Amino acid sequence: HRMKPVEPEVIQGTDYVAVRTTYQFEYAAPGKKAGSIWTQLIVFPKGERHFLLMDKIDSVNDAEEMFLRKDTPGCVRHVKGDTFSEMYLSYLGSPNGVHIPATEFYTPFPPDLKFGYRRDLNTIPDHFIRAYHLRNPDTGRPGPWIAGLTLEPSIVYEAWCSMRPGDIIVMIEEIHGRPVKSGESFSSAHIVGFFDTVAEMHRTYRQHKGHTALQTDNAGWTLR
């Protein structure tokens, strides 16, 4: 919230457009140094309904459990479920995940009450997918799903799906949460976008699973 305006770099490929943003942190907690670098790279492939996303931290500090907090696939604004019908979390409930009706989000509740995940308390899942099923607030007709796929499940330190006052569902995810030394870095890779079915999300996940980074230049892009 205290960042100065950034100047993203736009990379034009033959069948994609990429946007790279970097920011060097100007503030730090007491006892820590400012100067760590956040890099975000987004790749928009031609003809796809999703984009690829990487967030990376290059640290100038030592920490026992350094993490980056982000929302993937983003917050959900609604009034009594008018904009979505259900939530899908692949990592809770059973090997097939859990479908949560919109009625569970009619009243506010804190992150630690339900639908929470912690790497030290839960089994690391095969896939890490968070999605919600859109519906037209005027007609109630169903639309596609919006999903966020974190392509390496073990990178997730903690995740929650909670209802804040003000009709907003918060989809926070904390990545890494492991020791970091000054000069080291960590990153996560994601796919975010529209899907017609949960099965389609899992098919896409299987094609790209295991990656934590993304790189690009004018010649192309790769997950790694």
C-alpha positions as CSV (number, residue, x, y, z in Angstrom):
1,H,0.0,0.0,0.0
2,R,3.0,2.3,0.3
3,M,4.6,1.5,-3.0
4,K,5.4,4.2,-5.4
5,P,4.1,3.9,-9.0
6,V,5.8,1.1,-10.9
7,E,6.8,1.0,-14.6
8,P,6.0,-2.4,-16.1
9,E,8.0,-3.7,-19.0
10,V,5.8,-5.1,-21.9
11,I,7.3,-7.9,-23.9
12,Q,5.7,-8.7,-27.3
13,G,6.1,-12.3,-28.5
14,T,4.8,-13.9,-31.7
15,D,1.9,-15.6,-29.9
16,Y,1.8,-13.9,-26.5
17,V,2.3,-10.7,-24.6
18,A,4.1,-10.6,-21.3
19,V,4.3,-7.9,-18.5
20,R,7.2,-7.8,-16.1
21,T,7.0,-5.6,-13.0
22,T,9.8,-5.1,-10.4
23,Y,9.8,-3.2,-7.1
24,Q,12.6,-2.8,-4.5
25,F,11.0,-2.5,-1.1
26,E,11.7,0.8,0.6
27,Y,10.5,-0.2,4.0
28,A,11.3,-3.0,6.4
29,A,10.2,-4.3,9.7
30,P,12.3,-3.3,12.8
31,G,15.6,-5.0,12.7
32,K,15.4,-5.9,9.0
33,K,16.9,-4.2,6.0
34,A,14.9,-2.6,3.1
35,G,16.0,-3.5,-0.4
36,S,14.5,-6.9,-1.1
37,I,13.1,-7.1,-4.7
38,W,9.7,-8.3,-5.8
39,T,9.3,-9.4,-9.4
40,Q,6.1,-10.3,-11.0
41,L,5.9,-11.8,-14.6
42,I,2.5,-12.3,-16.3
43,V,2.3,-14.1,-19.7
44,F,-0.9,-13.9,-21.8
45,P,-0.8,-16.6,-24.4
46,K,-2.8,-16.0,-27.6
47,G,-6.1,-17.7,-27.8
48,E,-6.2,-18.9,-24.2
49,R,-8.7,-18.0,-21.5
50,H,-6.0,-18.0,-18.8
51,F,-2.7,-16.3,-18.1
52,L,0.5,-17.6,-16.4
53,L,1.8,-15.8,-13.4
54,M,5.0,-15.8,-11.3
55,D,5.9,-13.9,-8.2
56,K,9.5,-13.9,-7.0
57,I,11.3,-12.5,-4.0
58,D,15.0,-11.8,-3.9
59,S,15.8,-11.3,-0.2
60,V,18.4,-9.1,1.5
61,N,17.5,-10.5,4.9
62,D,17.8,-13.8,6.8
63,A,14.5,-15.2,8.0
64,E,13.4,-18.5,9.6
65,E,10.0,-18.5,7.8
66,M,9.9,-16.0,5.0
67,F,6.7,-15.9,3.0
68,L,4.9,-13.8,0.3
69,R,1.2,-13.2,0.8
70,K,-1.0,-13.0,-2.3
71,D,-4.6,-13.6,-3.5
72,T,-5.0,-16.2,-6.1
73,P,-7.4,-16.2,-8.0
74,G,-8.5,-13.0,-6.2
75,C,-11.2,-11.7,-3.8
76,V,-14.9,-12.4,-4.5
77,R,-17.4,-9.6,-4.0
78,H,-21.0,-10.7,-3.6
79,V,-24.3,-10.1,-1.7
80,K,-25.8,-13.4,-0.5
81,G,-24.1,-15.3,-3.3
82,D,-25.5,-13.2,-6.2
83,T,-22.2,-13.3,-8.2
84,F,-21.2,-17.0,-7.6
85,S,-22.9,-20.2,-6.7
86,E,-20.1,-22.3,-5.2
87,M,-16.5,-22.4,-4.3
88,Y,-14.1,-25.3,-5.1
89,L,-11.0,-26.1,-3.1
90,S,-9.1,-29.1,-4.4
91,Y,-6.9,-29.5,-1.3
92,L,-9.7,-30.0,1.3
93,G,-12.4,-32.6,2.0
94,S,-11.2,-35.6,-0.1
95,P,-8.8,-36.5,-2.9
96,N,-11.4,-34.9,-5.2
97,G,-11.6,-31.7,-3.2
98,V,-14.6,-29.9,-1.7
99,H,-17.4,-28.0,-3.3
100,I,-18.7,-25.3,-0.9
101,P,-22.1,-23.7,-1.6
102,A,-22.4,-19.9,-1.6
103,T,-24.7,-20.1,1.5
104,E,-21.6,-20.8,3.6
105,F,-20.4,-17.2,2.9
106,Y,-23.6,-15.3,3.8
107,T,-22.1,-14.1,7.1
108,P,-18.5,-13.1,8.0
109,F,-16.1,-15.5,9.6
110,P,-12.4,-15.4,10.4
111,P,-9.7,-17.2,8.5
112,D,-9.0,-19.8,11.2
113,L,-12.6,-20.9,11.6
114,K,-13.1,-23.1,8.5
115,F,-11.7,-23.8,5.0
116,G,-8.2,-23.2,6.1
117,Y,-5.0,-25.0,5.0
118,R,-1.6,-25.2,6.6
119,R,1.3,-27.2,5.2
120,D,2.3,-28.4,8.7
121,L,-1.2,-29.6,9.6
122,N,-2.6,-30.9,6.3
123,T,-1.3,-33.5,3.8
124,I,0.3,-31.8,0.8
125,P,-2.3,-32.3,-2.0
126,D,-1.7,-33.6,-5.5
127,H,-3.2,-30.4,-7.0
128,F,-3.6,-27.0,-5.4
129,I,-6.6,-25.3,-7.1
130,R,-9.0,-22.6,-5.8
131,A,-12.0,-21.6,-7.9
132,Y,-15.4,-20.1,-7.8
133,H,-18.4,-20.7,-10.1
134,L,-19.7,-17.4,-11.5
135,R,-23.3,-16.6,-12.0
136,N,-25.1,-13.6,-13.5
137,P,-26.3,-11.4,-10.6
138,D,-29.3,-10.2,-12.6
139,T,-30.6,-13.5,-14.1
140,G,-28.9,-16.1,-11.9
141,R,-27.7,-18.0,-15.0
142,P,-24.4,-19.9,-14.4
143,G,-21.2,-18.8,-16.1
144,P,-17.7,-20.2,-16.2
145,W,-15.4,-20.8,-13.3
146,I,-12.6,-18.5,-12.3
147,A,-9.7,-20.5,-11.0
148,G,-6.2,-20.1,-9.6
149,L,-3.8,-23.0,-10.0
150,T,-0.6,-23.0,-7.9
151,L,1.5,-25.3,-9.9
152,E,3.7,-26.7,-7.1
153,P,1.5,-27.7,-4.2
154,S,4.4,-27.9,-1.7
155,I,5.2,-24.1,-2.2
156,V,2.0,-23.2,-0.3
157,Y,2.6,-22.4,3.3
158,E,-0.9,-21.4,4.3
159,A,-4.1,-20.6,2.5
160,W,-7.6,-19.5,3.6
161,C,-10.9,-18.7,2.1
162,S,-12.8,-16.4,4.6
163,M,-15.7,-14.0,4.6
164,R,-14.9,-10.4,5.7
165,P,-17.4,-7.8,6.7
166,G,-18.4,-5.8,3.7
167,D,-19.5,-8.7,1.4
168,I,-16.0,-9.8,0.3
169,I,-14.5,-13.3,0.4
170,V,-10.7,-13.2,0.8
171,M,-8.7,-15.8,-1.1
172,I,-5.3,-15.3,0.6
173,E,-2.3,-17.7,-0.1
174,E,1.1,-17.6,1.6
175,I,3.9,-19.1,-0.4
176,H,7.3,-20.5,0.8
177,G,7.3,-20.2,4.6
178,R,10.8,-21.7,4.8
179,P,14.2,-20.4,5.9
180,V,15.8,-17.8,3.6
181,K,19.3,-16.3,3.8
182,S,20.3,-12.9,2.5
183,G,21.0,-13.3,-1.3
184,E,18.6,-16.1,-1.7
185,S,15.3,-16.1,-3.6
186,F,12.0,-18.0,-3.9
187,S,9.1,-17.9,-6.3
188,S,5.8,-19.5,-7.2
189,A,4.1,-20.1,-10.6
190,H,0.4,-20.1,-11.2
191,I,-2.3,-20.3,-13.9
192,V,-5.3,-18.0,-13.4
193,G,-8.3,-17.7,-15.6
194,F,-11.6,-19.1,-16.9
195,F,-12.6,-22.8,-17.1
196,D,-15.8,-24.5,-18.0
197,T,-15.5,-27.4,-15.6
198,V,-13.5,-28.6,-12.6
199,A,-12.2,-31.5,-14.7
200,E,-10.7,-28.9,-17.2
201,M,-8.8,-27.3,-14.3
202,H,-7.3,-30.6,-13.3
203,R,-6.3,-31.4,-16.9
204,T,-4.5,-28.1,-17.3
205,Y,-2.9,-28.6,-13.9
206,R,-1.5,-32.0,-14.9
207,Q,0.1,-30.4,-18.0
208,H,2.0,-27.8,-16.0
209,K,2.4,-29.3,-12.5
210,G,5.7,-29.0,-10.6
211,H,6.8,-25.5,-11.8
212,T,7.7,-22.7,-9.5
213,A,9.1,-20.1,-11.9
214,L,8.4,-18.5,-15.3
215,Q,10.8,-16.8,-17.7
216,T,10.4,-15.0,-21.0
217,D,12.0,-13.0,-23.7
218,N,11.1,-12.0,-27.3
219,A,11.8,-15.5,-28.4
220,G,9.3,-17.3,-26.1
221,W,8.3,-18.2,-22.6
222,T,8.9,-21.3,-20.4
223,L,7.8,-22.6,-17.0
224,R,10.7,-24.0,-15.0
